[in-house]
Amino acid sequence: MGRLDGKVAIITGAAQGMGEAHARRFVAEGAQVVMTDINDVDGEKIAAELGENARFIKADVTSLADWRRVVAETEATFGPVTVLINNAGIIGPIAETVELDEEAYLQVCAVNQHSQFYGMKCVIPSMQQAGGGSIVNVSSIAGIVSIVGSPNLAYVGSKFASRGMTKHVAIQYGKDNIRVNSVHPGYIKTPMMAAATDEEGGGIAAMIPLGRMAEPDEVSRLMVWLASDESSYITGTEQIIDAGLTAQ
């Protein structure tokens, strides 16, 4: 414990799934955490459970104004931001490219890609004030190889974009001791994954070298390492956590 002592973190999509697991693990490791989500019922409940080092702020990650408000409130409550976990994301429609609805496509890009731009834009000045920080953009194995089981241009495109933005910003702000890395999860046991697969993971598990889907907290352990000073020389990288799926 204590690996994140002194860190002030913003975690998006924190009311369930991986975001909730990250928030719980970060507080346990000593961080002060601001959780954001549009799901205020679950978000407020989790923050209350976590105590004085956690706060929930209802926010829409696709709104630049909401991002500015979240950063300002975080600074007022805990001080300058030193960690950003851009976790919020959606899968979107499964459709052949020529049949993909334009509004649905743009919504996926807004949540998965544009929100990460807004988050980085808003927290970097706070991290510069703090003397450095760590940004983690959650992409996907679909941002490494296009292996999703069904046609999903919006999701794949947004996840590749996250990977590219990560590298660009890492190069720009290394001089300010701001590290930026992307994380590429495979199949994780989350409500979003359950809704997308409509199965308990048996068929999926057969494709994975380790033979199982991951628990959200297994990803959280990687997030802690990237947020901590233990990864002080790691920036601009892709951290793949998929039990060997993309190695095949």
N, C-alpha and C positions, 0 to 999 in steps of 0.2 A: 504494500500500500504506500501512498505518498508519492508515486511517480509523477503526478501532475500537480503537486503542491505549487501554489502561486500562479497557476494558469487560469485565465478567464476565457471560457469557450462559449461559442454560439453553435448550437446543433439544430439543423432544420429537419422537418419531418420527424419530430421527436415524440409524437404521441403514440406511436406503435412501432412494431417491427424493429428493424435495425436501429433506427433513431432512438427509440426508447432504450434499447440495450446499451447504446453508446452513452446516453445520458446517465444511466445507472452506473455504468463502469467508471465514467469520468468522475462523478461525485465520490465514488468509493476510493478513487485514486487521488483525491484531494483537490480537484478542480472546482471552480465556481462556474456554474453552467446556466446559460439562458437557453431554454428550449422553445422552439417556435413550431407552429403547425396551424392549420386552419381548424383542426379538431380540438376545440378548447375544452370540451368536457373531459376527455381522457388526458389531455395535456396538463390541465390544472390538477387533476387527481394525482398524476405521477409526480409532479413538482412538489405537491404537498407531502407525499410520502418521502421524498428525498431530503426535505428539510431546508434549512436556511441557506445552503449553498446551491440551491436550484431555484430558478424562477421561470415561469411560463409566460410567454407573450404571444398572443394570437396574432398571426401575420400571414399574409399571402406572399409567397416567395417570388411570384411573378410581378410584384409591385415594387418599383424602386422607392417609392415613398415609404412603404412599410419597412423596407430594408434600412432606410435612413433612421426611421423611428426606433427600430430594434437596436441598432448600434448605439444610438444616443442613450436609450434607456439602459443598455448594458453598461456603458461607461459610467452613467450616473449611479448605478447600483453596485457594480463590482470594480470598475476601473477600466483601463484600456483593454481592448480585445487582443488576446495572444493566440487564440486557436479558433479556426472556423472549420466546421464539418458541414460541407454542402451535401447533405444526405437526401433531401427531398427529391422524389421522382415518381413518375407514373409510367406504365407500360404503353397505354394507348391502344388504338384499334389494330386488329389483325386484318390486313387487307392487301391485296395485290396493289402495286404502285399506281396503276392507272385507275383503280377504284378507290383510292385513299381520299377521304374527305379533306378538303383544304383546311377547314377550321379545326378538325381533329389533329391534323398534322402540326399546325401552328401551336395548338395547346400543348402538345408533347414537347415541342421545342422550347416553349415558354417555361415550362416547369423544369425540364431536365437540363437545358442549356442556358437560356437567358438568365434564369435565377442564379446560376453560378457566377455569371458575369456580374450581376448586380451585387451579389454577396462579396465578391472579391473587390469590386470598386469601392464598396462602402467600408470594408474593414481594413483595407491596406493603410489608410491614414492613421487609424487607431493603432495598428501594429507598428507603424513607423514611430509613433509617439512612445510606444512601449519599448522600442529598441529591437524589435523582431517578432516573429511569430511563425505559426505553422498553419497552412491551409490544406485541407484534404477535400478533393472533389471526388464524389462517388460516381463512378462511371459503371461499367459492367464488362463481363467477358464479351458482350456484344459490341464493346468499344475496342476490342482486340481483334476478333474475328467475327464475321457475320454468320454465326452458327445457330441463331434462334430457330426454333422448330417451325415457325410459321412466318409468313411475310409480314414484316413490320419495319418499313423504311423509316418512319418517324423516330422510333426508339433507337434503332441502330445508328442513324445519322446523328441524333443528339448525343449518344454516348461516345461516338468517335470525336465529336466536337468538344466534349468535355476533356478528353485526353489531349487534344491539340491545344486548347486554351490553357490547360495546366502547364504544359511545357513552355508556352510563350510567356506566361506570367512569372514562372520560375526564373527564367532568364532575365526578365526585366527587373525583378525586385530582389535578386540575390544580394545585391549591393547593400540592401537594407536589412539583411539577415532575416528575410522572409522566405521560408521554404514552402514550396507548392508541389504536392504529389497527387496522383490519382489512384484510387482503389477500384479494382475490377472484380467484384464478387461473382461467383458462379451461382449455383442454386442454393438459396438460403431459405430456411423455414420461416417465412413471414406471411402475414395476411395477404399482401399483394401477390406473392408467388402462389399461394393457395388458390386465389381467385383466378390467376392466369392459367394454372395447370389443371385445375379440377381433379386433382388426385392427391394421394398421400405421399407421393414421391417414389413409389415402387418402381415404375417404369423409368423415371429419371435416374434413380440411384444406379440402375443397371448400366448407365452410360458413364458413370463417374469412377475413375480408378480406385478411390478409397471406398466406393460402394455405398455412399450415403450423402444426403443433403447436410448442410451445415446449420448449426444453431446460430442465431444472431450474435450471441456473445463471443463466438469465435472470431467474428469480424471485428468486434469491439476491441479485442486484445491487440489487433493490428493497428486500430485507430489510436489506442493509447500510446503505442510505440511511436507512431508518426507524430503525435502531438507532443511527445515528451522530448527532453534533451538527449535521450538515448539515440535518436536518429538525426543528430545535429549536422551530419554531413550528407544527408539524403534529401535531394530536391530534383524536381523535373522527371521523376520516375513513375513507372506504372507498377503498382503492387497488385499482383494477381492472386486472388484467394479463391481457388476453384477446385481444389483436390485433384489437380492434374488433368482436368477436362480439356483445356486448350493445348495440352502437351501432346495429345494424341494425333 
